[in-house]
């Protein structure tokens, strides 16, 4: 028997039913409605024959575009789930939600928003707006809800009010700024008091630039600065609820640090790493609380980039991962959950591309400027591969490629010799003043 006709619905296209998407400017996605029948809604995924055999009222045919979005999303969700996808799901999500039979916007919308994005950057929200999205400000106690149309996080008390940041480099200071602006109290630990104080000065300078651009007020700047305390004493983190480590990408250094953090901090404290590549499980096993260790990977520059990878090692509890996701969302970010594997999502895809760009240059295929121009003009990238390598840092890039190669032994991850020679010559990119491009002018 042919599938029953499905009636198009304009819900979500405007009016009271069109809720604001918490990620950003998501164009309304047309919902499709399966006409309801008496009794419980059928599970068309478990028993498709019974579903299609049921008699249903006649209705207009489904709009082809809406049908394609719904069915393709359903199909690929099953493929991902069968491969042990996010959350360890083992079956496709239902095409229908609730008694009304409205297809899963909570399933389709986040994919469209994060994957295609419609070319718009996610809107930044003031702390009060983000708190309303989460159900409560992070410092105000229980958080139980999520915005309409978004996946529901695990129910737990949002107890993160004070955040410790270890490391005052570009990433550490950026995460500190992001957390402070979002309403969290921040304790920033640097190796010396002089560098800690310099980080506070840099934070104030960054906020002043935002005032000049009309993005912040002087009152908001002063409130954010008042929430940040800088120190060189690691024991100052003893009372925080979450620690995010952002020190050098060296596994031995991070292991020693996590062992010390485990000794200093309270039993309730979540210990997170901002590593972009290293195995989180090895850091977790340096502590007596492996269930409270995870990865919270921000991208550079942290105040601007909307994505956060929440890395789930084998030992992490569901509550730890849910709290990490909630923290990222409270900071106005879009979290994606990924298993503990070298490179996670972004770097596993990005660094073979960067490495091959250097290979093309080394082989004399094209100049640095022409390769950068080609990727900007041909692919619409905001910057070319060489400008991006210089921004990341060539030493960091080689470290990431080495970690990827060590885990997968894929030749695509083997750093091109020219990269190693430039690191040996201390031509590291922007931070040293010279890399593939010259920044000393």
TITOR-63942 format. One record per residue: x, y, z of N, C-alpha, C in turn; residue number from 1. Coordinates in steps of 0.1 Angstrom, whole numbers, plus 5000, padded with zeros to 4 digits. Layout:
! residues N
X Y Z X Y Z X Y Z NUM
...
END
This chain:
! residues 441
5008 4988 5000 5000 5000 5000 5009 5012 5000 1
5005 5022 4993 5013 5035 4992 5013 5042 5005 2
5023 5049 5008 5023 5056 5021 5012 5066 5022 3
5006 5069 5033 4995 5078 5035 5000 5092 5031 4
4991 5100 5026 4994 5114 5023 4997 5122 5035 5
5007 5131 5034 5011 5139 5046 5008 5154 5043 6
5001 5160 5052 4997 5174 5050 5008 5184 5054 7
5011 5193 5045 5021 5203 5048 5015 5212 5059 8
5024 5217 5068 5020 5227 5078 5029 5238 5078 9
5024 5250 5081 5032 5262 5081 5037 5266 5095 10
5035 5257 5105 5040 5259 5119 5054 5262 5119 11
5059 5272 5126 5073 5275 5127 5077 5286 5117 12
5068 5290 5108 5071 5300 5099 5068 5314 5103 13
5061 5315 5115 5058 5328 5120 5048 5328 5131 14
5044 5339 5137 5034 5339 5147 5039 5334 5160 15
5030 5331 5169 5033 5326 5183 5041 5313 5183 16
5038 5305 5173 5045 5292 5173 5059 5292 5169 17
5063 5304 5163 5077 5305 5159 5086 5309 5170 18
5092 5300 5177 5101 5303 5189 5115 5307 5184 19
5121 5315 5191 5135 5320 5187 5144 5308 5189 20
5153 5305 5179 5162 5294 5180 5174 5299 5189 21
5178 5290 5199 5188 5295 5208 5202 5295 5202 22
5204 5289 5191 5217 5290 5185 5220 5303 5178 23
5210 5308 5170 5212 5320 5163 5201 5322 5153 24
5204 5329 5142 5194 5332 5132 5191 5320 5123 25
5183 5311 5128 5179 5299 5120 5167 5302 5112 26
5168 5301 5099 5156 5304 5090 5146 5293 5094 27
5133 5298 5094 5122 5288 5098 5122 5276 5089 28
5121 5264 5095 5121 5252 5088 5106 5247 5087 29
5101 5245 5075 5087 5241 5075 5085 5227 5081 30
5075 5226 5090 5072 5213 5096 5062 5206 5088 31
5062 5193 5088 5052 5185 5081 5044 5177 5092 32
5031 5176 5089 5023 5170 5099 5017 5157 5094 33
5018 5146 5102 5012 5134 5099 4998 5134 5106 34
4987 5133 5099 4974 5134 5105 4972 5124 5116 35
4968 5128 5128 4967 5119 5139 4955 5110 5138 36
4956 5098 5144 4945 5088 5144 4942 5085 5158 37
4930 5079 5161 4927 5075 5175 4937 5065 5180 38
4939 5066 5193 4949 5057 5200 4963 5062 5199 39
4972 5055 5205 4986 5059 5205 4992 5061 5191 40
5002 5070 5190 5008 5073 5177 5016 5061 5173 41
5016 5057 5160 5024 5045 5156 5039 5048 5156 42
5047 5038 5158 5061 5040 5157 5065 5034 5143 43
5066 5044 5134 5069 5039 5120 5083 5034 5118 44
5091 5035 5128 5105 5030 5126 5105 5016 5131 45
5097 5012 5141 5098 4999 5146 5089 4989 5138 46
5077 4994 5134 5068 4986 5126 5063 4994 5114 47
5072 4996 5104 5067 5004 5092 5055 4998 5085 48
5054 4985 5084 5043 4979 5077 5030 4982 5083 49
5030 4981 5097 5017 4984 5104 5014 4999 5103 50
5025 5007 5103 5022 5021 5102 5016 5025 5089 51
5021 5020 5078 5016 5023 5065 5003 5016 5062 52
5000 5005 5068 4987 4998 5066 4975 5004 5072 53
4978 5013 5082 4966 5020 5089 4959 5029 5080 54
4946 5029 5081 4938 5038 5073 4939 5052 5079 55
4941 5062 5070 4943 5076 5075 4934 5085 5067 56
4930 5096 5072 4921 5106 5064 4929 5111 5053 57
4922 5114 5042 4928 5119 5030 4934 5133 5033 58
4945 5137 5027 4951 5150 5029 4959 5153 5017 59
4963 5166 5017 4971 5171 5005 4985 5164 5006 60
4991 5162 4994 5005 5156 4994 5015 5164 5001 61
5025 5158 5006 5036 5165 5013 5044 5173 5003 62
5047 5185 5006 5056 5193 4998 5069 5186 4996 63
5074 5185 4983 5086 5176 4980 5098 5181 4988 64
5100 5194 4990 5112 5198 4997 5112 5194 5012 65
5100 5196 5018 5099 5192 5032 5100 5177 5034 66
5094 5170 5025 5095 5155 5026 5110 5151 5025 67
5117 5157 5015 5131 5153 5014 5139 5156 5026 68
5137 5168 5032 5145 5171 5044 5142 5161 5055 69
5129 5158 5057 5125 5149 5068 5130 5135 5066 70
5129 5129 5054 5132 5115 5051 5147 5113 5050 71
5154 5123 5044 5169 5122 5043 5175 5123 5057 72
5170 5132 5065 5175 5133 5079 5172 5121 5087 73
5160 5115 5085 5157 5102 5092 5166 5091 5088 74
5169 5090 5075 5177 5079 5070 5191 5080 5076 75
5197 5092 5074 5211 5093 5079 5213 5093 5094 76
5202 5097 5101 5203 5095 5116 5204 5080 5119 77
5197 5072 5112 5198 5057 5114 5212 5052 5111 78
5218 5057 5100 5232 5053 5097 5242 5057 5108 79
5240 5069 5113 5249 5074 5124 5247 5066 5136 80
5234 5064 5140 5231 5057 5152 5236 5043 5151 81
5235 5036 5140 5239 5022 5138 5254 5021 5140 82
5261 5032 5137 5276 5032 5139 5280 5037 5152 83
5271 5037 5162 5274 5041 5175 5276 5056 5176 84
5266 5063 5171 5267 5078 5170 5265 5085 5183 85
5263 5098 5183 5262 5106 5195 5253 5100 5205 86
5258 5098 5217 5250 5093 5228 5248 5078 5228 87
5255 5071 5218 5254 5057 5217 5241 5052 5213 88
5233 5060 5205 5220 5056 5201 5221 5044 5192 89
5210 5035 5192 5211 5023 5184 5199 5023 5174 90
5190 5033 5174 5179 5033 5165 5176 5047 5160 91
5170 5048 5148 5167 5061 5143 5157 5068 5152 92
5158 5081 5153 5148 5089 5160 5135 5088 5152 93
5124 5089 5159 5111 5088 5152 5109 5100 5143 94
5102 5097 5131 5098 5108 5122 5088 5116 5128 95
5080 5111 5138 5070 5118 5144 5073 5121 5159 96
5068 5132 5164 5070 5136 5178 5057 5139 5184 97
5054 5132 5195 5042 5135 5203 5029 5130 5196 98
5018 5134 5201 5005 5129 5196 5002 5136 5183 99
5007 5148 5181 5003 5155 5169 5010 5150 5157 100
5021 5142 5158 5028 5137 5147 5037 5147 5140 101
5041 5158 5147 5050 5168 5141 5064 5162 5140 102
5070 5162 5128 5083 5156 5126 5093 5164 5135 103
5104 5157 5138 5114 5161 5148 5121 5173 5145 104
5116 5185 5147 5123 5197 5145 5135 5198 5154 105
5134 5192 5166 5145 5191 5175 5156 5183 5170 106
5153 5174 5160 5163 5166 5154 5169 5173 5142 107
5160 5179 5133 5164 5184 5121 5170 5198 5122 108
5164 5207 5131 5169 5221 5132 5183 5222 5136 109
5188 5215 5146 5202 5217 5150 5211 5213 5139 110
5208 5203 5131 5217 5198 5121 5218 5209 5110 111
5206 5215 5106 5206 5225 5096 5214 5237 5101 112
5211 5241 5114 5217 5253 5120 5232 5252 5121 113
5237 5241 5126 5251 5239 5128 5259 5235 5115 114
5252 5228 5106 5259 5223 5095 5259 5232 5083 115
5247 5239 5080 5246 5248 5069 5246 5262 5074 116
5239 5265 5085 5240 5278 5092 5233 5290 5085 117
5229 5289 5072 5223 5299 5064 5232 5312 5063 118
5245 5310 5065 5254 5321 5063 5254 5332 5073 119
5247 5330 5084 5247 5341 5094 5254 5336 5107 120
5261 5345 5113 5267 5342 5126 5257 5341 5137 121
5259 5332 5146 5250 5331 5158 5249 5344 5165 122
5237 5348 5170 5236 5360 5178 5242 5358 5191 123
5249 5368 5196 5254 5369 5210 5243 5373 5219 124
5242 5367 5230 5231 5371 5239 5237 5377 5252 125
5230 5386 5258 5234 5392 5271 5232 5381 5281 126
5240 5381 5292 5238 5371 5302 5224 5368 5306 127
5216 5378 5308 5202 5375 5312 5194 5368 5302 128
5197 5371 5289 5190 5363 5278 5194 5349 5278 129
5207 5346 5279 5212 5333 5279 5207 5325 5291 130
5206 5332 5303 5200 5325 5315 5186 5321 5312 131
5178 5330 5305 5164 5327 5303 5163 5315 5294 132
5173 5313 5284 5173 5302 5276 5175 5289 5284 133
5184 5289 5293 5188 5277 5301 5177 5275 5312 134
5169 5284 5315 5159 5282 5326 5163 5289 5338 135
5176 5292 5340 5180 5299 5352 5194 5304 5350 136
5198 5315 5356 5212 5320 5355 5221 5309 5362 137
5233 5307 5357 5241 5297 5363 5244 5299 5378 138
5242 5311 5383 5245 5313 5397 5232 5313 5405 139
5221 5309 5399 5208 5311 5406 5202 5297 5410 140
5209 5286 5409 5204 5274 5414 5200 5264 5403 141
5188 5257 5405 5185 5246 5396 5182 5251 5381 142
5186 5242 5372 5183 5245 5358 5176 5232 5353 143
5164 5234 5348 5156 5222 5344 5152 5222 5330 144
5152 5234 5323 5146 5234 5310 5156 5238 5299 145
5151 5236 5287 5158 5240 5275 5148 5248 5266 146
5153 5256 5257 5144 5264 5249 5136 5255 5240 147
5124 5259 5237 5115 5251 5228 5123 5248 5215 148
5121 5235 5210 5126 5231 5197 5141 5227 5198 149
5146 5226 5210 5160 5222 5212 5161 5209 5220 150
5171 5201 5218 5172 5188 5226 5173 5192 5241 151
5165 5184 5249 5165 5185 5263 5177 5180 5270 152
5185 5188 5277 5196 5183 5285 5192 5175 5297 153
5201 5167 5302 5198 5159 5314 5194 5168 5325 154
5184 5164 5333 5180 5173 5344 5190 5172 5356 155
5196 5183 5359 5205 5183 5371 5206 5197 5375 156
5211 5199 5387 5213 5213 5392 5226 5219 5386 157
5224 5231 5381 5235 5238 5374 5243 5245 5386 158
5252 5238 5391 5259 5243 5403 5272 5250 5399 159
5275 5252 5387 5287 5259 5383 5285 5274 5384 160
5292 5280 5394 5292 5295 5396 5306 5301 5395 161
5316 5293 5400 5330 5298 5399 5338 5289 5390 162
5345 5295 5381 5353 5288 5371 5368 5291 5372 163
5376 5281 5373 5390 5283 5373 5396 5281 5359 164
5405 5290 5355 5412 5288 5342 5427 5287 5345 165
5433 5277 5340 5447 5275 5342 5454 5277 5329 166
5462 5288 5328 5468 5292 5316 5464 5306 5312 167
5473 5315 5309 5469 5328 5306 5474 5332 5292 168
5475 5322 5283 5479 5325 5269 5466 5330 5261 169
5467 5329 5248 5456 5334 5240 5443 5326 5243 170
5443 5313 5245 5431 5306 5247 5427 5308 5262 171
5436 5307 5271 5432 5308 5285 5425 5322 5288 172
5431 5333 5283 5426 5346 5285 5412 5347 5278 173
5411 5341 5266 5399 5342 5258 5387 5335 5265 174
5390 5323 5271 5380 5316 5278 5376 5324 5291 175
5386 5329 5298 5383 5338 5310 5374 5349 5306 176
5376 5356 5295 5368 5367 5291 5354 5362 5288 177
5353 5351 5281 5340 5346 5277 5331 5342 5289 178
5338 5336 5299 5331 5332 5311 5327 5344 5320 179
5335 5353 5321 5332 5365 5329 5321 5373 5323 180
5321 5375 5310 5311 5383 5303 5297 5376 5305 181
5298 5362 5306 5286 5354 5307 5280 5353 5321 182
5287 5360 5331 5282 5360 5344 5289 5351 5354 183
5299 5344 5350 5306 5335 5360 5317 5342 5367 184
5319 5339 5379 5331 5343 5386 5343 5335 5381 185
5354 5342 5379 5366 5335 5372 5378 5337 5381 186
5385 5326 5383 5399 5327 5389 5409 5323 5378 187
5417 5332 5374 5426 5329 5363 5440 5327 5369 188
5446 5315 5367 5459 5312 5372 5469 5313 5361 189
5480 5321 5363 5491 5321 5354 5504 5317 5362 190
5515 5315 5354 5527 5310 5361 5534 5320 5370 191
5531 5333 5367 5537 5344 5375 5526 5355 5377 192
5528 5362 5388 5518 5373 5390 5519 5384 5380 193
5531 5386 5374 5532 5396 5364 5524 5393 5352 194
5525 5380 5347 5517 5376 5335 5502 5376 5339 195
5499 5372 5351 5485 5372 5355 5479 5387 5354 196
5487 5396 5359 5482 5410 5359 5482 5415 5344 197
5491 5411 5336 5491 5415 5322 5479 5410 5315 198
5474 5398 5319 5462 5392 5313 5450 5400 5316 199
5449 5405 5328 5438 5413 5332 5438 5426 5324 200
5450 5432 5322 5451 5444 5314 5447 5442 5300 201
5450 5430 5294 5447 5426 5281 5431 5424 5280 202
5426 5419 5290 5411 5416 5291 5404 5430 5290 203
5409 5439 5298 5403 5453 5298 5404 5459 5285 204
5415 5458 5278 5417 5463 5265 5407 5457 5255 205
5405 5444 5256 5396 5437 5247 5382 5443 5249 206
5378 5444 5261 5364 5449 5264 5363 5464 5260 207
5373 5472 5261 5373 5485 5257 5370 5486 5241 208
5377 5477 5234 5375 5477 5220 5360 5474 5216 209
5354 5465 5224 5340 5462 5222 5331 5474 5225 210
5335 5482 5235 5327 5494 5238 5328 5504 5226 211
5340 5505 5221 5342 5514 5209 5334 5510 5197 212
5331 5497 5196 5323 5492 5185 5308 5491 5188 213
5305 5496 5200 5291 5496 5204 5285 5483 5208 214
5294 5473 5211 5289 5459 5215 5287 5458 5230 215
5294 5466 5237 5293 5466 5252 5292 5480 5257 216
5287 5481 5270 5287 5493 5277 5298 5494 5287 217
5301 5505 5292 5311 5506 5303 5307 5499 5315 218
5294 5499 5318 5289 5491 5330 5291 5476 5328 219
5289 5471 5316 5291 5457 5314 5306 5454 5315 220
5314 5463 5310 5329 5460 5311 5333 5460 5326 221
5328 5469 5334 5332 5470 5348 5327 5457 5355 222
5315 5453 5352 5310 5441 5359 5318 5428 5355 223
5322 5427 5342 5330 5416 5338 5343 5416 5345 224
5350 5427 5345 5363 5428 5351 5362 5425 5366 225
5351 5429 5373 5350 5426 5387 5348 5412 5390 226
5344 5404 5380 5343 5389 5382 5356 5381 5381 227
5366 5388 5376 5379 5381 5374 5389 5384 5384 228
5395 5373 5390 5407 5374 5399 5418 5367 5393 229
5430 5373 5392 5442 5367 5386 5452 5364 5397 230
5458 5352 5395 5467 5348 5406 5478 5339 5400 231
5489 5337 5407 5499 5327 5403 5499 5315 5412 232
5489 5315 5422 5489 5304 5432 5478 5294 5427 233
5482 5282 5424 5473 5272 5420 5462 5268 5430 234
5466 5269 5443 5457 5266 5454 5445 5276 5455 235
5446 5287 5447 5434 5296 5447 5422 5290 5440 236
5424 5279 5433 5413 5272 5426 5406 5262 5435 237
5409 5262 5448 5404 5251 5456 5388 5252 5458 238
5382 5263 5456 5368 5265 5458 5360 5266 5445 239
5366 5264 5434 5358 5266 5421 5350 5253 5418 240
5340 5255 5409 5332 5244 5406 5336 5237 5393 241
5343 5244 5385 5348 5239 5372 5362 5245 5370 242
5372 5236 5366 5385 5240 5361 5386 5237 5347 243
5391 5247 5339 5394 5244 5325 5409 5247 5323 244
5416 5236 5320 5431 5237 5318 5434 5241 5304 245
5442 5251 5302 5446 5256 5288 5461 5259 5288 246
5469 5249 5292 5484 5251 5291 5489 5245 5279 247
5502 5244 5278 5509 5239 5266 5504 5225 5262 248
5503 5223 5249 5499 5210 5244 5510 5199 5246 249
5512 5195 5258 5522 5185 5262 5515 5176 5272 250
5514 5163 5268 5507 5154 5276 5513 5152 5290 251
5526 5152 5291 5533 5150 5304 5530 5162 5313 252
5530 5174 5308 5527 5186 5316 5513 5186 5320 253
5504 5182 5312 5490 5182 5315 5487 5171 5326 254
5493 5160 5325 5491 5149 5334 5495 5154 5348 255
5507 5160 5349 5512 5165 5362 5502 5175 5368 256
5497 5184 5359 5488 5194 5364 5475 5188 5369 257
5469 5178 5362 5457 5172 5366 5458 5165 5379 258
5470 5159 5381 5472 5152 5394 5472 5162 5405 259
5478 5174 5403 5478 5185 5413 5464 5191 5415 260
5457 5193 5404 5443 5198 5405 5434 5189 5413 261
5436 5176 5411 5428 5166 5419 5430 5167 5434 262
5443 5170 5437 5446 5172 5451 5441 5184 5458 263
5441 5195 5450 5437 5208 5455 5422 5211 5455 264
5415 5207 5445 5401 5211 5444 5392 5202 5452 265
5379 5207 5454 5369 5199 5461 5364 5187 5453 266
5358 5178 5460 5354 5165 5453 5343 5168 5443 267
5336 5179 5444 5325 5182 5434 5330 5188 5422 268
5342 5193 5421 5347 5201 5410 5349 5192 5398 269
5345 5197 5386 5347 5191 5373 5360 5196 5368 270
5369 5187 5364 5382 5191 5358 5381 5189 5343 271
5383 5199 5335 5382 5199 5321 5395 5204 5314 272
5397 5198 5302 5409 5203 5294 5404 5209 5282 273
5412 5219 5277 5409 5226 5265 5417 5220 5253 274
5423 5209 5256 5432 5203 5245 5424 5201 5232 275
5431 5203 5221 5425 5201 5208 5427 5188 5202 276
5436 5180 5208 5440 5167 5202 5443 5156 5212 277
5449 5159 5223 5454 5149 5232 5443 5140 5239 278
5446 5128 5243 5436 5119 5248 5432 5123 5262 279
5419 5126 5264 5414 5131 5277 5414 5120 5287 280
5413 5107 5283 5412 5096 5292 5425 5095 5300 281
5437 5099 5294 5449 5098 5301 5450 5108 5312 282
5444 5120 5310 5443 5130 5321 5434 5126 5332 283
5422 5120 5328 5412 5115 5337 5418 5105 5347 284
5427 5096 5342 5432 5085 5350 5443 5090 5359 285
5447 5103 5358 5457 5109 5367 5450 5114 5380 286
5437 5113 5380 5429 5118 5392 5422 5107 5399 287
5416 5110 5410 5407 5101 5418 5393 5103 5414 288
5390 5111 5404 5376 5114 5400 5375 5113 5385 289
5378 5102 5379 5378 5101 5364 5364 5104 5358 290
5353 5102 5367 5340 5104 5362 5337 5119 5361 291
5345 5128 5367 5343 5142 5366 5353 5149 5358 292
5359 5142 5348 5369 5148 5339 5364 5147 5324 293
5365 5158 5317 5360 5158 5303 5368 5168 5295 294
5366 5169 5283 5372 5180 5274 5361 5190 5272 295
5365 5203 5273 5357 5214 5269 5366 5223 5259 296
5365 5220 5246 5374 5226 5237 5368 5238 5230 297
5373 5250 5234 5370 5262 5228 5379 5265 5216 298
5374 5273 5207 5382 5276 5195 5387 5291 5195 299
5398 5294 5188 5404 5306 5189 5399 5316 5178 300
5395 5328 5182 5395 5334 5195 5382 5330 5202 301
5383 5326 5215 5372 5321 5223 5360 5330 5224 302
5362 5343 5226 5351 5352 5227 5342 5353 5214 303
5348 5350 5203 5342 5352 5190 5336 5339 5184 304
5344 5328 5185 5340 5315 5178 5329 5309 5186 305
5319 5304 5179 5306 5299 5185 5307 5285 5189 306
5316 5277 5184 5316 5263 5187 5324 5259 5199 307
5319 5249 5206 5327 5242 5217 5325 5227 5215 308
5336 5220 5215 5336 5205 5214 5336 5200 5229 309
5326 5193 5233 5325 5186 5246 5330 5172 5244 310
5341 5169 5250 5348 5156 5247 5345 5146 5258 311
5339 5135 5254 5335 5125 5264 5344 5113 5264 312
5353 5112 5275 5362 5101 5276 5353 5089 5282 313
5359 5077 5281 5351 5065 5286 5346 5066 5300 314
5354 5073 5308 5351 5073 5323 5341 5084 5327 315
5338 5094 5318 5330 5105 5322 5315 5101 5325 316
5309 5107 5335 5295 5104 5338 5286 5113 5330 317
5274 5108 5328 5264 5116 5320 5262 5130 5326 318
5262 5131 5340 5260 5144 5346 5272 5154 5343 319
5284 5148 5342 5296 5157 5339 5294 5162 5325 320
5290 5154 5316 5289 5159 5302 5277 5168 5301 321
5266 5166 5308 5255 5175 5307 5259 5188 5313 322
5266 5188 5324 5271 5201 5330 5280 5209 5321 323
5289 5202 5314 5298 5208 5304 5290 5214 5293 324
5280 5207 5288 5272 5213 5277 5264 5226 5282 325
5259 5225 5294 5252 5236 5300 5261 5248 5302 326
5273 5246 5306 5283 5257 5308 5285 5263 5294 327
5288 5255 5284 5290 5261 5271 5279 5269 5266 328
5267 5264 5268 5255 5271 5263 5253 5284 5271 329
5256 5284 5284 5255 5296 5292 5265 5306 5288 330
5276 5302 5281 5285 5311 5276 5282 5316 5262 331
5270 5312 5257 5265 5316 5244 5271 5308 5233 332
5276 5296 5236 5282 5288 5226 5273 5277 5221 333
5277 5270 5210 5270 5259 5205 5278 5246 5207 334
5275 5238 5217 5283 5226 5220 5279 5214 5211 335
5290 5207 5207 5288 5194 5200 5295 5184 5209 336
5289 5172 5210 5295 5161 5219 5302 5152 5210 337
5314 5148 5214 5323 5139 5206 5330 5130 5215 338
5333 5118 5210 5340 5108 5218 5355 5112 5218 339
5362 5106 5228 5376 5110 5230 5385 5103 5220 340
5387 5110 5209 5396 5105 5198 5404 5116 5193 341
5416 5114 5189 5425 5124 5185 5419 5133 5174 342
5420 5146 5176 5415 5156 5167 5400 5159 5168 343
5393 5150 5176 5378 5152 5178 5372 5154 5164 344
5364 5165 5162 5358 5166 5149 5365 5176 5140 345
5367 5188 5145 5372 5199 5136 5386 5197 5132 346
5395 5194 5141 5409 5192 5138 5412 5180 5130 347
5404 5170 5131 5406 5157 5123 5403 5160 5109 348
5394 5170 5106 5391 5174 5092 5400 5185 5087 349
5403 5194 5096 5410 5206 5092 5425 5204 5089 350
5432 5197 5097 5447 5196 5096 5452 5189 5084 351
5445 5178 5079 5450 5173 5066 5449 5183 5055 352
5439 5192 5055 5438 5202 5045 5450 5212 5047 353
5453 5217 5059 5464 5226 5061 5477 5220 5057 354
5479 5207 5061 5491 5200 5058 5493 5199 5043 355
5482 5196 5035 5483 5194 5021 5486 5207 5014 356
5481 5218 5020 5484 5231 5014 5499 5234 5014 357
5505 5231 5026 5520 5232 5027 5527 5223 5017 358
5522 5211 5015 5528 5202 5005 5527 5207 4991 359
5516 5213 4987 5515 5219 4974 5525 5230 4972 360
5527 5239 4982 5537 5249 4982 5551 5243 4981 361
5554 5233 4989 5567 5227 4989 5570 5221 4975 362
5560 5216 4968 5561 5209 4955 5562 5220 4944 363
5560 5233 4947 5561 5243 4937 5549 5244 4929 364
5537 5239 4933 5525 5240 4925 5520 5254 4924 365
5521 5262 4935 5516 5275 4935 5523 5283 4947 366
5522 5296 4947 5528 5304 4957 5519 5304 4969 367
5524 5309 4981 5516 5310 4993 5504 5319 4991 368
5507 5331 4985 5496 5340 4982 5485 5335 4973 369
5490 5328 4963 5480 5322 4953 5472 5311 4959 370
5478 5303 4968 5470 5292 4974 5460 5298 4984 371
5464 5308 4991 5455 5314 5001 5443 5321 4993 372
5447 5328 4982 5437 5334 4974 5427 5324 4968 373
5432 5313 4963 5424 5303 4957 5414 5297 4967 374
5418 5295 4979 5409 5289 4989 5399 5299 4994 375
5402 5311 4994 5392 5322 4998 5382 5324 4987 376
5387 5325 4974 5379 5328 4963 5371 5316 4958 377
5377 5304 4959 5371 5292 4953 5362 5285 4963 378
5365 5286 4976 5357 5279 4986 5350 5288 4996 379
5352 5301 4995 5345 5310 5003 5350 5311 5018 380
5363 5305 5020 5368 5305 5033 5372 5320 5037 381
5371 5323 5050 5375 5337 5054 5390 5340 5053 382
5398 5329 5054 5412 5331 5053 5418 5319 5047 383
5430 5320 5040 5436 5309 5034 5443 5300 5044 384
5448 5288 5039 5454 5279 5048 5467 5284 5055 385
5475 5292 5048 5488 5297 5054 5485 5308 5064 386
5475 5316 5062 5472 5326 5072 5466 5319 5084 387
5459 5309 5082 5453 5301 5093 5464 5294 5101 388
5473 5288 5094 5485 5281 5101 5492 5291 5110 389
5495 5303 5104 5502 5313 5112 5494 5318 5124 390
5480 5318 5123 5472 5322 5134 5472 5311 5145 391
5471 5299 5141 5471 5287 5151 5485 5286 5157 392
5496 5288 5149 5509 5286 5154 5515 5274 5148 393
5527 5275 5141 5532 5263 5134 5536 5252 5144 394
5541 5256 5156 5545 5246 5166 5532 5238 5171 395
5522 5245 5173 5509 5239 5177 5504 5230 5166 396
5505 5235 5154 5500 5227 5142 5508 5214 5141 397
5521 5214 5142 5529 5202 5141 5525 5192 5153 398
5523 5198 5165 5520 5189 5176 5506 5182 5173 399
5497 5189 5168 5484 5183 5164 5485 5173 5154 400
5493 5176 5143 5495 5166 5133 5502 5153 5138 401
5512 5155 5147 5519 5144 5153 5509 5135 5161 402
5500 5141 5169 5491 5134 5177 5481 5126 5168 403
5477 5132 5157 5468 5125 5148 5475 5114 5141 404
5487 5116 5137 5495 5105 5130 5497 5093 5140 405
5501 5097 5153 5504 5086 5162 5491 5077 5165 406
5480 5083 5164 5468 5075 5167 5463 5068 5154 407
5463 5074 5143 5457 5068 5131 5467 5062 5121 408
5480 5066 5121 5490 5062 5112 5486 5065 5097 409
5479 5075 5095 5474 5079 5082 5485 5089 5076 410
5490 5086 5064 5500 5095 5058 5496 5109 5057 411
5483 5111 5055 5478 5125 5054 5481 5133 5067 412
5483 5127 5078 5486 5134 5091 5500 5135 5093 413
5509 5130 5085 5523 5132 5087 5528 5146 5083 414
5533 5153 5092 5536 5167 5090 5546 5169 5079 415
5544 5178 5069 5553 5181 5058 5566 5186 5064 416
5577 5181 5058 5591 5185 5063 5592 5200 5065 417
5587 5208 5056 5589 5223 5057 5583 5228 5070 418
5572 5222 5075 5566 5227 5087 5576 5225 5099 419
5582 5213 5099 5592 5210 5110 5604 5220 5109 420
5609 5222 5097 5620 5231 5096 5617 5245 5101 421
5605 5250 5098 5601 5263 5102 5600 5264 5117 422
5595 5254 5123 5594 5253 5138 5608 5253 5144 423
5617 5245 5138 5631 5245 5143 5637 5259 5141 424
5633 5267 5131 5639 5281 5129 5631 5291 5138 425
5622 5286 5146 5613 5295 5154 5605 5305 5146 426
5602 5301 5134 5592 5309 5126 5578 5303 5128 427
5572 5307 5139 5560 5300 5144 5547 5307 5140 428
5548 5318 5132 5535 5325 5128 5534 5338 5135 429
5522 5342 5138 5519 5355 5144 5526 5357 5157 430
5526 5347 5166 5532 5349 5179 5547 5351 5179 431
5554 5347 5168 5568 5350 5168 5571 5361 5158 432
5561 5366 5151 5563 5378 5142 5565 5373 5128 433
5568 5361 5126 5571 5356 5112 5567 5341 5111 434
5560 5337 5101 5557 5324 5097 5557 5322 5082 435
5546 5318 5077 5545 5318 5062 5544 5332 5057 436
5538 5341 5065 5537 5355 5062 5545 5363 5073 437
5549 5375 5069 5557 5384 5078 5548 5394 5085 438
5549 5393 5099 5540 5402 5107 5548 5412 5115 439
5561 5414 5111 5570 5423 5118 5568 5438 5113 440
5561 5440 5102 5559 5453 5096 5551 5462 5106 441
END
